[in-house]
Amino acid sequence: MEDSIIYRDIGKIQKLYQLYEKTLADTQVVCREKCADCCTCNVVVTSLEAAFIVQSLDSEKLADMKQRLEEKFPGKRYIPKMTTNQFAGYCVSGQEIPEEENNPDWGKCPFLVEDRCTLYRVRPFGCRSMMSQVHCGEKGYAQVPPLALTITNIFLQYIEHLDYQGFSGNLSDMLTFYLKNLKNYDKTQVFIKNMKIGALLVPPEHRSEVAPILKQIAALT
């Protein structure tokens, strides 16, 4: 991952975050401050998102992040076998989708303090897009409006597309890679190569509603 590739589109990530939040601003959810049932150690990020986090924090925040990763690095965590665009490709081609292991009981995010996110301002899209119309802690699951889920998938695909020459992986792994500047890090063990968009995950009933959103995303990317 050459720095010129990774860093050139960092500004676009923040614009995509802002557009996403504006697009779904009127969605009715029960999520509130200190509601952290979904804040597990299983968050996935792209290399570009990780670069955005690292580049956006001052030295004190970076030092705190390093300490948390050293002290609270999750022993068991979600390591993805496919990206969102790869998943879309499997769906379109009818190929068998690889099985993945993901369990919220593996633990909380290492960046939580008393159920507050220490990275909230620069949190990745995987965190920004978590929402529910029911209390996850009470129900044991999240309930996301179908259209909101479609819009979220679109943004996931474009964020990966923007970083198609980079990688995706668990947040803890990716930040460790950047913070320790591990030039010889074996990325194949925990990261997977990103892909360009081949097909969008948009069901027929949502196509007309997402059309203007796609135009806005295209203008940013």
NORGISUL-V250131 format. One record per residue. RES is the residue in one letter. OMEGA is omega in whole degrees, 0 to 359 (NA if undefined). Layout:
# NORGISUL-V250131
res=RES omega=OMEGA
res=RES omega=OMEGA
This chain:
# NORGISUL-V250131
res=M omega=179
res=E omega=181
res=D omega=182
res=S omega=178
res=I omega=186
res=I omega=191
res=Y omega=189
res=R omega=184
res=D omega=182
res=I omega=181
res=G omega=181
res=K omega=179
res=I omega=181
res=Q omega=179
res=K omega=177
res=L omega=175
res=Y omega=183
res=Q omega=179
res=L omega=179
res=Y omega=181
res=E omega=177
res=K omega=182
res=T omega=184
res=L omega=184
res=A omega=183
res=D omega=179
res=T omega=181
res=Q omega=179
res=V omega=180
res=V omega=183
res=C omega=180
res=R omega=177
res=E omega=181
res=K omega=170
res=C omega=191
res=A omega=181
res=D omega=181
res=C omega=185
res=C omega=182
res=T omega=179
res=C omega=188
res=N omega=182
res=V omega=178
res=V omega=178
res=V omega=170
res=T omega=178
res=S omega=179
res=L omega=178
res=E omega=178
res=A omega=177
res=A omega=178
res=F omega=179
res=I omega=184
res=V omega=182
res=Q omega=185
res=S omega=185
res=L omega=177
res=D omega=186
res=S omega=180
res=E omega=179
res=K omega=179
res=L omega=179
res=A omega=178
res=D omega=179
res=M omega=179
res=K omega=181
res=Q omega=180
res=R omega=179
res=L omega=179
res=E omega=185
res=E omega=188
res=K omega=181
res=F omega=185
res=P omega=179
res=G omega=176
res=K omega=185
res=R omega=179
res=Y omega=174
res=I omega=187
res=P omega=176
res=K omega=179
res=M omega=176
res=T omega=179
res=T omega=180
res=N omega=173
res=Q omega=177
res=F omega=178
res=A omega=178
res=G omega=177
res=Y omega=181
res=C omega=183
res=V omega=184
res=S omega=181
res=G omega=179
res=Q omega=177
res=E omega=182
res=I omega=181
res=P omega=176
res=E omega=180
res=E omega=179
res=E omega=182
res=N omega=184
res=N omega=180
res=P omega=180
res=D omega=178
res=W omega=173
res=G omega=180
res=K omega=175
res=C omega=180
res=P omega=183
res=F omega=175
res=L omega=172
res=V omega=183
res=E omega=178
res=D omega=172
res=R omega=182
res=C omega=178
res=T omega=179
res=L omega=191
res=Y omega=184
res=R omega=183
res=V omega=182
res=R omega=183
res=P omega=184
res=F omega=180
res=G omega=177
res=C omega=181
res=R omega=186
res=S omega=177
res=M omega=181
res=M omega=178
res=S omega=176
res=Q omega=174
res=V omega=179
res=H omega=184
res=C omega=182
res=G omega=180
res=E omega=184
res=K omega=183
res=G omega=179
res=Y omega=175
res=A omega=177
res=Q omega=185
res=V omega=176
res=P omega=184
res=P omega=180
res=L omega=178
res=A omega=178
res=L omega=178
res=T omega=179
res=I omega=178
res=T omega=179
res=N omega=178
res=I omega=180
res=F omega=176
res=L omega=181
res=Q omega=181
res=Y omega=177
res=I omega=175
res=E omega=180
res=H omega=179
res=L omega=182
res=D omega=188
res=Y omega=177
res=Q omega=180
res=G omega=186
res=F omega=172
res=S omega=179
res=G omega=179
res=N omega=182
res=L omega=181
res=S omega=178
res=D omega=185
res=M omega=179
res=L omega=175
res=T omega=179
res=F omega=182
res=Y omega=185
res=L omega=181
res=K omega=177
res=N omega=186
res=L omega=183
res=K omega=183
res=N omega=181
res=Y omega=180
res=D omega=185
res=K omega=184
res=T omega=182
res=Q omega=186
res=V omega=182
res=F omega=175
res=I omega=184
res=K omega=176
res=N omega=180
res=M omega=170
res=K omega=178
res=I omega=175
res=G omega=179
res=A omega=180
res=L omega=180
res=L omega=182
res=V omega=177
res=P omega=183
res=P omega=184
res=E omega=181
res=H omega=188
res=R omega=182
res=S omega=182
res=E omega=183
res=V omega=182
res=A omega=179
res=P omega=178
res=I omega=178
res=L omega=178
res=K omega=179
res=Q omega=178
res=I omega=180
res=A omega=180
res=A omega=180
res=L omega=187
res=T omega=NA
